[in-house]
């Protein structure tokens, strides 16, 4: 099992959501950044083109938090896609992110975090294999997102140690989202 269902885990996962203070940023260059580039991610919201993305990585948030993700604006109900091939680590919910999904890449070196979902694909379970472009949910505004700005909060971080996989250093996803998904 990839994680333990404990109060400590749920608290830690809630802190990860939506840019809460967490592990340091990974270097923009180096082995992990190069590996992320090699994964050739698709934009994880159907129909969104690269020029529609806005850089929200590093932006200030309430409570002294820093946004460590990219927010991809889209109409509520727009399909959310797996950005890469890989595995489901967790399907759940937390206070900041609302309905969330955590996926890994095939080698389990990276974690992809999807938050504020309106829906999560029925039957999606820990350990399931997903393919790049598979529909995994829909855009929403659950958690601390506002109703007038539905979006997908998409975050990438290095896989931490097995017992704390959610604690890896954060990587900026924006430079790696070069292809529209699901057009």
DRENPATI-511296 format. One record per residue (C-alpha): chain; x negated, z negated, y negated; residue number from 0. Coordinates in pm, whole numbers. Layout:
BEGIN
<site cadena="A" u="X" w="Z" v="Y" num="NUM"/>
...
END
This chain:
BEGIN
<site cadena="A" u="0" w="0" v="0" num="0"/>
<site cadena="A" u="-135" w="97" v="-345" num="1"/>
<site cadena="A" u="-21" w="-215" v="-523" num="2"/>
<site cadena="A" u="115" w="-565" v="-473" num="3"/>
<site cadena="A" u="459" w="-652" v="-602" num="4"/>
<site cadena="A" u="366" w="-965" v="-793" num="5"/>
<site cadena="A" u="453" w="-1104" v="-1132" num="6"/>
<site cadena="A" u="93" w="-1040" v="-1239" num="7"/>
<site cadena="A" u="121" w="-673" v="-1146" num="8"/>
<site cadena="A" u="450" w="-621" v="-1327" num="9"/>
<site cadena="A" u="309" w="-791" v="-1638" num="10"/>
<site cadena="A" u="-3" w="-571" v="-1625" num="11"/>
<site cadena="A" u="203" w="-257" v="-1577" num="12"/>
<site cadena="A" u="419" w="-348" v="-1876" num="13"/>
<site cadena="A" u="103" w="-383" v="-2089" num="14"/>
<site cadena="A" u="-15" w="-37" v="-1984" num="15"/>
<site cadena="A" u="310" w="121" v="-2097" num="16"/>
<site cadena="A" u="322" w="311" v="-2421" num="17"/>
<site cadena="A" u="-26" w="241" v="-2544" num="18"/>
<site cadena="A" u="-35" w="-137" v="-2517" num="19"/>
<site cadena="A" u="-387" w="-281" v="-2540" num="20"/>
<site cadena="A" u="-565" w="-205" v="-2215" num="21"/>
<site cadena="A" u="-898" w="-86" v="-2078" num="22"/>
<site cadena="A" u="-1141" w="87" v="-2311" num="23"/>
<site cadena="A" u="-1133" w="460" v="-2370" num="24"/>
<site cadena="A" u="-1336" w="673" v="-2134" num="25"/>
<site cadena="A" u="-1599" w="894" v="-2299" num="26"/>
<site cadena="A" u="-1471" w="1234" v="-2415" num="27"/>
<site cadena="A" u="-1764" w="1390" v="-2229" num="28"/>
<site cadena="A" u="-1902" w="1295" v="-1892" num="29"/>
<site cadena="A" u="-1805" w="1316" v="-1526" num="30"/>
<site cadena="A" u="-1446" w="1189" v="-1557" num="31"/>
<site cadena="A" u="-1367" w="1408" v="-1860" num="32"/>
<site cadena="A" u="-1516" w="1709" v="-1678" num="33"/>
<site cadena="A" u="-1316" w="1625" v="-1367" num="34"/>
<site cadena="A" u="-995" w="1599" v="-1571" num="35"/>
<site cadena="A" u="-1064" w="1941" v="-1726" num="36"/>
<site cadena="A" u="-1119" w="2086" v="-1380" num="37"/>
<site cadena="A" u="-768" w="1978" v="-1275" num="38"/>
<site cadena="A" u="-611" w="2243" v="-1504" num="39"/>
<site cadena="A" u="-306" w="2033" v="-1586" num="40"/>
<site cadena="A" u="22" w="2193" v="-1683" num="41"/>
<site cadena="A" u="223" w="2051" v="-1971" num="42"/>
<site cadena="A" u="453" w="1812" v="-1788" num="43"/>
<site cadena="A" u="773" w="1909" v="-1974" num="44"/>
<site cadena="A" u="945" w="2233" v="-1879" num="45"/>
<site cadena="A" u="927" w="2504" v="-2141" num="46"/>
<site cadena="A" u="691" w="2326" v="-2383" num="47"/>
<site cadena="A" u="407" w="2548" v="-2505" num="48"/>
<site cadena="A" u="61" w="2413" v="-2601" num="49"/>
<site cadena="A" u="113" w="2487" v="-2972" num="50"/>
<site cadena="A" u="419" w="2258" v="-2974" num="51"/>
<site cadena="A" u="210" w="1951" v="-2883" num="52"/>
<site cadena="A" u="111" w="1703" v="-3155" num="53"/>
<site cadena="A" u="-189" w="1473" v="-3134" num="54"/>
<site cadena="A" u="-55" w="1117" v="-3115" num="55"/>
<site cadena="A" u="-354" w="977" v="-2924" num="56"/>
<site cadena="A" u="-506" w="683" v="-3111" num="57"/>
<site cadena="A" u="-215" w="644" v="-3354" num="58"/>
<site cadena="A" u="-123" w="291" v="-3462" num="59"/>
<site cadena="A" u="184" w="134" v="-3306" num="60"/>
<site cadena="A" u="375" w="-187" v="-3370" num="61"/>
<site cadena="A" u="223" w="-518" v="-3271" num="62"/>
<site cadena="A" u="-132" w="-394" v="-3329" num="63"/>
<site cadena="A" u="-114" w="-156" v="-3035" num="64"/>
<site cadena="A" u="-289" w="181" v="-3025" num="65"/>
<site cadena="A" u="-119" w="483" v="-2868" num="66"/>
<site cadena="A" u="-330" w="596" v="-2575" num="67"/>
<site cadena="A" u="-122" w="894" v="-2468" num="68"/>
<site cadena="A" u="45" w="1207" v="-2594" num="69"/>
<site cadena="A" u="417" w="1207" v="-2674" num="70"/>
<site cadena="A" u="584" w="1535" v="-2580" num="71"/>
<site cadena="A" u="906" w="1579" v="-2772" num="72"/>
<site cadena="A" u="1196" w="1749" v="-2593" num="73"/>
<site cadena="A" u="1571" w="1736" v="-2562" num="74"/>
<site cadena="A" u="1708" w="1456" v="-2342" num="75"/>
<site cadena="A" u="1749" w="1584" v="-1988" num="76"/>
<site cadena="A" u="1469" w="1844" v="-2005" num="77"/>
<site cadena="A" u="1287" w="1853" v="-1669" num="78"/>
<site cadena="A" u="964" w="1652" v="-1644" num="79"/>
<site cadena="A" u="708" w="1812" v="-1415" num="80"/>
<site cadena="A" u="409" w="1691" v="-1217" num="81"/>
<site cadena="A" u="109" w="1791" v="-1429" num="82"/>
<site cadena="A" u="-112" w="1813" v="-1120" num="83"/>
<site cadena="A" u="-101" w="1807" v="-741" num="84"/>
<site cadena="A" u="-125" w="1456" v="-603" num="85"/>
<site cadena="A" u="55" w="1149" v="-481" num="86"/>
<site cadena="A" u="320" w="909" v="-605" num="87"/>
<site cadena="A" u="174" w="566" v="-674" num="88"/>
<site cadena="A" u="484" w="398" v="-818" num="89"/>
<site cadena="A" u="837" w="477" v="-933" num="90"/>
<site cadena="A" u="987" w="197" v="-1138" num="91"/>
<site cadena="A" u="1079" w="50" v="-1471" num="92"/>
<site cadena="A" u="922" w="-175" v="-1735" num="93"/>
<site cadena="A" u="1017" w="-307" v="-2079" num="94"/>
<site cadena="A" u="808" w="-73" v="-2296" num="95"/>
<site cadena="A" u="812" w="245" v="-2087" num="96"/>
<site cadena="A" u="1163" w="216" v="-1946" num="97"/>
<site cadena="A" u="1193" w="437" v="-1639" num="98"/>
<site cadena="A" u="839" w="530" v="-1535" num="99"/>
<site cadena="A" u="644" w="720" v="-1270" num="100"/>
<site cadena="A" u="277" w="687" v="-1180" num="101"/>
<site cadena="A" u="109" w="975" v="-995" num="102"/>
<site cadena="A" u="-250" w="1032" v="-886" num="103"/>
<site cadena="A" u="-456" w="1348" v="-848" num="104"/>
<site cadena="A" u="-536" w="1463" v="-488" num="105"/>
<site cadena="A" u="-870" w="1278" v="-479" num="106"/>
<site cadena="A" u="-715" w="964" v="-629" num="107"/>
<site cadena="A" u="-964" w="957" v="-918" num="108"/>
<site cadena="A" u="-703" w="980" v="-1196" num="109"/>
<site cadena="A" u="-364" w="825" v="-1268" num="110"/>
<site cadena="A" u="-92" w="1012" v="-1458" num="111"/>
<site cadena="A" u="168" w="789" v="-1624" num="112"/>
<site cadena="A" u="509" w="927" v="-1726" num="113"/>
<site cadena="A" u="733" w="700" v="-1938" num="114"/>
<site cadena="A" u="1070" w="692" v="-2121" num="115"/>
<site cadena="A" u="1233" w="899" v="-1847" num="116"/>
<site cadena="A" u="1608" w="944" v="-1847" num="117"/>
<site cadena="A" u="1608" w="1005" v="-1472" num="118"/>
<site cadena="A" u="1359" w="986" v="-1186" num="119"/>
<site cadena="A" u="1391" w="1240" v="-905" num="120"/>
<site cadena="A" u="1609" w="1100" v="-630" num="121"/>
<site cadena="A" u="1408" w="1015" v="-320" num="122"/>
<site cadena="A" u="1071" w="1008" v="-499" num="123"/>
<site cadena="A" u="878" w="727" v="-329" num="124"/>
<site cadena="A" u="531" w="572" v="-320" num="125"/>
<site cadena="A" u="303" w="788" v="-104" num="126"/>
<site cadena="A" u="502" w="1111" v="-148" num="127"/>
<site cadena="A" u="293" w="1420" v="-210" num="128"/>
<site cadena="A" u="378" w="1625" v="-519" num="129"/>
<site cadena="A" u="270" w="1972" v="-627" num="130"/>
<site cadena="A" u="183" w="2080" v="-981" num="131"/>
<site cadena="A" u="508" w="2187" v="-1147" num="132"/>
<site cadena="A" u="742" w="1987" v="-919" num="133"/>
<site cadena="A" u="1034" w="1833" v="-1107" num="134"/>
<site cadena="A" u="988" w="1454" v="-1096" num="135"/>
<site cadena="A" u="1241" w="1343" v="-1358" num="136"/>
<site cadena="A" u="1392" w="1421" v="-1696" num="137"/>
<site cadena="A" u="1300" w="1343" v="-2057" num="138"/>
<site cadena="A" u="1476" w="1044" v="-2209" num="139"/>
<site cadena="A" u="1437" w="748" v="-2440" num="140"/>
<site cadena="A" u="1436" w="446" v="-2209" num="141"/>
<site cadena="A" u="1218" w="145" v="-2283" num="142"/>
<site cadena="A" u="1108" w="110" v="-2643" num="143"/>
<site cadena="A" u="1172" w="475" v="-2739" num="144"/>
<site cadena="A" u="1440" w="550" v="-2998" num="145"/>
<site cadena="A" u="1756" w="745" v="-2921" num="146"/>
<site cadena="A" u="1690" w="996" v="-3199" num="147"/>
<site cadena="A" u="1348" w="1095" v="-3056" num="148"/>
<site cadena="A" u="1366" w="1160" v="-2681" num="149"/>
<site cadena="A" u="1022" w="1236" v="-2543" num="150"/>
<site cadena="A" u="783" w="1203" v="-2253" num="151"/>
<site cadena="A" u="499" w="955" v="-2302" num="152"/>
<site cadena="A" u="217" w="1106" v="-2090" num="153"/>
<site cadena="A" u="-96" w="903" v="-2028" num="154"/>
<site cadena="A" u="-405" w="966" v="-1813" num="155"/>
<site cadena="A" u="-654" w="705" v="-1698" num="156"/>
<site cadena="A" u="-925" w="662" v="-1438" num="157"/>
<site cadena="A" u="-818" w="503" v="-1115" num="158"/>
<site cadena="A" u="-920" w="137" v="-1122" num="159"/>
<site cadena="A" u="-1019" w="-60" v="-811" num="160"/>
<site cadena="A" u="-761" w="-42" v="-527" num="161"/>
<site cadena="A" u="-612" w="-385" v="-594" num="162"/>
<site cadena="A" u="-584" w="-309" v="-970" num="163"/>
<site cadena="A" u="-561" w="73" v="-982" num="164"/>
<site cadena="A" u="-369" w="64" v="-1313" num="165"/>
<site cadena="A" u="-665" w="-82" v="-1507" num="166"/>
<site cadena="A" u="-893" w="222" v="-1536" num="167"/>
<site cadena="A" u="-1031" w="355" v="-1866" num="168"/>
<site cadena="A" u="-799" w="586" v="-2061" num="169"/>
<site cadena="A" u="-869" w="958" v="-2109" num="170"/>
<site cadena="A" u="-713" w="1170" v="-2385" num="171"/>
<site cadena="A" u="-472" w="1410" v="-2210" num="172"/>
<site cadena="A" u="-410" w="1647" v="-2504" num="173"/>
<site cadena="A" u="-725" w="1864" v="-2478" num="174"/>
<site cadena="A" u="-642" w="1921" v="-2111" num="175"/>
<site cadena="A" u="-283" w="2041" v="-2155" num="176"/>
<site cadena="A" u="-349" w="2411" v="-2197" num="177"/>
<site cadena="A" u="-77" w="2571" v="-1985" num="178"/>
<site cadena="A" u="298" w="2556" v="-2020" num="179"/>
<site cadena="A" u="470" w="2428" v="-1712" num="180"/>
<site cadena="A" u="780" w="2564" v="-1547" num="181"/>
<site cadena="A" u="861" w="2856" v="-1775" num="182"/>
END
